[in-house]
Amino acid sequence: MQETPTPPRSQPDPLRDSEYWTWRLHQPYNAEMTARRFIKMHGLGNDFVVFDGRVTPIILNTKQAQTIADRRTGIGCDQIITLEPSEKADLFMRIHNSDGGEVEACGNAARCIAQLVMQEKDTNSVLLETAVDVLRASSTADGQVTIDMGTPRLDWHQIPLASPQDTLHLPLKEGSLSDPAAVNIGNPHAVFFVDDVTSVPLDSLGPNLEIDPIFPDRANIGVAQIIDRNKIRLRVWERGAGLTLACGTGACAALVAAHQRKLCDREAEIQLDGGILQIKWQDNNHIMMTGPALTAFIGEIDSSLLP
């Protein structure tokens, strides 16, 4: 990876001006990116490599995505996001997990991309198209981002499951975990309710649960601890990415599952390993997710790693 080029002399000097990087990160992001340039972002530690493919198309195969996501020999990330043109929204965001597989949704990434586009367009509201929906995003007064994640899918064929099941009580067990609820928030989730999330070896139980035959498309596996009616502690094993510091769709799934089981209200603070998300399941059935979106750095990747 190469360093960011020195700006024109009329701009801050990277060697002399302490405000240089503040200036750099606040430039319109598309002006900083080519097919080889990227932005590294994260939402509560769930991290992403973002490429702008709206002008020069970028089509990643499985091997390329795995190489970029590798934390030793690549850039390192949980997901790779490629921005593409959209006829329905401000842009289309394509999502690859670190294993190279393409997935339908990522709540933390949606907040990050929404923040970039709002800065680019100098607006406080944008539309993002994903493989399953068009999401509306807006900025909050305290600098966070709210995403309308749409409506949860609760029927067995919408998760999807391999056969008709009671989605509130799946006949699924692994180690100390049993009796999860299933919810689809653009991608499939199974939520197990436990007394203490820190006592669950999710890194060893998650891989088998993710690929259980009951889930034909695999599933994200969450363990949720109810603290009170408006507070849930959550950890998530993400399909294709493993144990992450935060999962936005997982937080939405946990609230929906907990409320369906009458364990919490329709709005709660979800405490993840990387921080806190505010989730509200509105009376109109839409789920609102609010949380931070942060830029880590801007860089350039070797052209041999991209098409």
JOPEMO-V251321 format. One record per pair of residues at least 4 apart in sequence whose C-alpha atoms are under 6 Angstrom apart, sorted by the first residue. I is the first residue (numbers start at 0). GAP is how many residues later the second one is. D is the distance in Angstrom with one decimal. If there is no record, write none. Layout:
I&GAP&D / I&GAP&D
This chain:
0&299&5.3 / 0&300&4.9 / 1&298&5.5 / 11&5&5.8 / 11&8&5.2 / 12&4&5.2 / 13&6&5.3 / 27&92&5.2 / 32&4&4.8 / 35&264&5.7 / 35&265&5.6 / 36&262&5.8 / 36&263&4.3 / 37&12&5.3 / 37&13&5.0 / 37&260&6.0 / 37&261&5.5 / 37&262&6.0 / 38&10&5.9 / 38&11&5.1 / 38&259&4.5 / 39&8&5.8 / 39&9&4.8 / 39&256&5.4 / 39&257&5.3 / 40&6&5.7 / 40&7&5.3 / 40&253&5.6 / 40&254&4.3 / 40&255&5.3 / 41&4&5.3 / 41&5&4.0 / 41&6&5.9 / 41&252&5.5 / 42&65&5.1 / 42&249&5.9 / 42&250&4.9 / 43&202&5.9 / 43&230&4.6 / 43&231&5.5 / 44&200&5.4 / 44&229&5.4 / 45&199&5.6 / 45&200&5.3 / 46&30&5.2 / 46&31&5.5 / 47&29&5.2 / 47&31&5.0 / 47&32&5.5 / 48&31&4.9 / 49&31&4.7 / 49&32&5.9 / 50&31&4.9 / 51&30&5.9 / 51&31&4.9 / 52&4&4.5 / 52&5&5.2 / 52&30&5.2 / 52&31&5.2 / 53&29&6.0 / 53&30&4.4 / 53&31&5.1 / 59&4&5.9 / 61&38&4.3 / 64&35&4.9 / 65&32&5.6 / 65&33&5.5 / 65&34&5.1 / 66&7&5.6 / 67&6&4.6 / 67&7&5.5 / 68&5&5.9 / 68&6&5.9 / 68&7&4.3 / 68&8&4.9 / 68&29&5.2 / 69&4&4.8 / 69&6&4.8 / 70&4&6.0 / 70&5&3.8 / 77&20&5.3 / 77&163&5.7 / 78&17&5.5 / 78&18&4.5 / 78&19&5.4 / 79&15&5.8 / 79&16&5.1 / 80&13&5.6 / 80&14&4.9 / 81&11&5.7 / 81&12&5.0 / 82&9&5.8 / 82&10&4.9 / 83&7&5.8 / 83&8&4.9 / 84&6&5.0 / 84&7&5.7 / 85&5&4.7 / 85&6&5.2 / 88&38&4.9 / 88&39&5.5 / 88&40&5.7 / 89&37&5.4 / 89&38&6.0 / 90&37&5.7 / 91&36&6.0 / 91&37&4.5 / 91&38&5.9 / 92&37&5.6 / 94&7&5.7 / 94&8&5.7 / 95&4&5.7 / 95&5&5.4 / 95&6&4.3 / 95&7&6.0 / 96&4&5.5 / 96&143&5.6 / 96&144&5.7 / 97&143&5.3 / 98&141&5.2 / 103&27&5.1 / 104&81&5.4 / 106&141&4.3 / 106&142&5.3 / 107&140&5.1 / 109&4&5.9 / 110&34&5.8 / 110&182&5.9 / 111&181&4.8 / 117&4&5.5 / 117&5&5.0 / 117&6&5.7 / 123&14&5.4 / 123&15&5.3 / 124&12&5.6 / 124&13&4.3 / 125&10&6.0 / 125&11&5.4 / 126&8&5.6 / 126&9&4.7 / 127&6&5.5 / 127&7&5.1 / 128&5&4.3 / 134&13&5.9 / 135&11&5.9 / 135&12&5.4 / 136&9&5.6 / 136&10&4.4 / 137&7&5.8 / 137&8&5.3 / 138&5&5.9 / 138&6&4.6 / 139&4&5.2 / 139&5&5.8 / 143&147&5.4 / 143&148&4.7 / 144&145&5.6 / 144&146&5.7 / 145&143&5.4 / 145&144&4.2 / 146&141&5.7 / 146&142&5.3 / 147&139&5.9 / 147&140&4.7 / 148&138&5.3 / 148&139&6.0 / 149&136&4.8 / 149&137&5.7 / 150&134&5.5 / 150&135&4.6 / 151&32&5.8 / 151&33&5.3 / 152&5&5.8 / 152&31&4.9 / 153&29&5.4 / 155&4&5.7 / 155&5&5.4 / 155&8&5.8 / 155&9&6.0 / 156&4&5.8 / 158&25&5.0 / 158&29&5.3 / 160&53&5.5 / 160&54&5.1 / 161&52&5.1 / 161&53&6.0 / 161&54&5.8 / 166&14&5.6 / 166&15&5.1 / 167&13&4.3 / 168&10&5.3 / 168&11&5.6 / 168&12&5.3 / 169&9&5.5 / 169&10&5.5 / 171&6&5.7 / 171&7&6.0 / 172&4&5.6 / 172&5&4.2 / 179&10&5.8 / 179&11&5.1 / 179&12&4.4 / 180&9&5.6 / 180&10&5.2 / 181&7&5.6 / 181&8&4.5 / 182&6&5.3 / 182&70&5.7 / 183&4&4.4 / 183&5&5.9 / 184&64&5.8 / 187&31&5.0 / 188&30&5.3 / 188&31&4.6 / 188&32&5.9 / 189&31&5.1 / 190&31&4.7 / 190&32&5.8 / 191&31&4.8 / 192&30&5.8 / 192&31&4.9 / 192&32&5.9 / 193&30&6.0 / 193&31&5.3 / 194&30&5.7 / 195&29&6.0 / 201&4&5.2 / 205&4&5.9 / 205&31&5.7 / 209&8&5.3 / 209&9&4.9 / 210&7&5.0 / 218&20&5.8 / 219&17&5.9 / 219&18&4.6 / 219&19&5.1 / 220&15&5.6 / 220&16&5.0 / 221&13&5.7 / 221&14&4.3 / 222&11&5.8 / 222&12&5.5 / 223&9&5.7 / 223&10&4.6 / 224&7&5.7 / 224&8&5.0 / 225&6&4.8 / 226&4&5.4 / 226&5&5.5 / 228&35&4.1 / 228&36&5.6 / 229&38&4.1 / 230&37&5.1 / 230&38&4.7 / 230&39&6.0 / 231&38&4.9 / 232&37&5.9 / 232&38&4.6 / 233&37&5.9 / 233&38&5.2 / 234&37&6.0 / 236&5&5.1 / 236&6&4.4 / 237&4&4.9 / 244&28&4.9 / 244&29&4.7 / 245&26&5.6 / 245&28&5.6 / 253&4&5.9 / 257&5&5.1 / 257&6&5.8 / 258&4&5.5 / 258&5&5.0 / 258&6&5.8 / 265&14&5.8 / 265&15&5.2 / 266&12&5.7 / 266&13&4.2 / 267&11&5.6 / 268&8&6.0 / 268&9&4.8 / 269&6&5.6 / 269&7&5.2 / 270&4&5.9 / 270&5&4.7 / 271&4&5.9 / 276&13&5.9 / 276&14&5.1 / 277&11&5.8 / 277&12&5.1 / 278&9&5.7 / 278&10&4.7 / 279&7&5.6 / 279&8&5.1 / 280&5&5.9 / 280&6&4.4 / 281&4&5.4
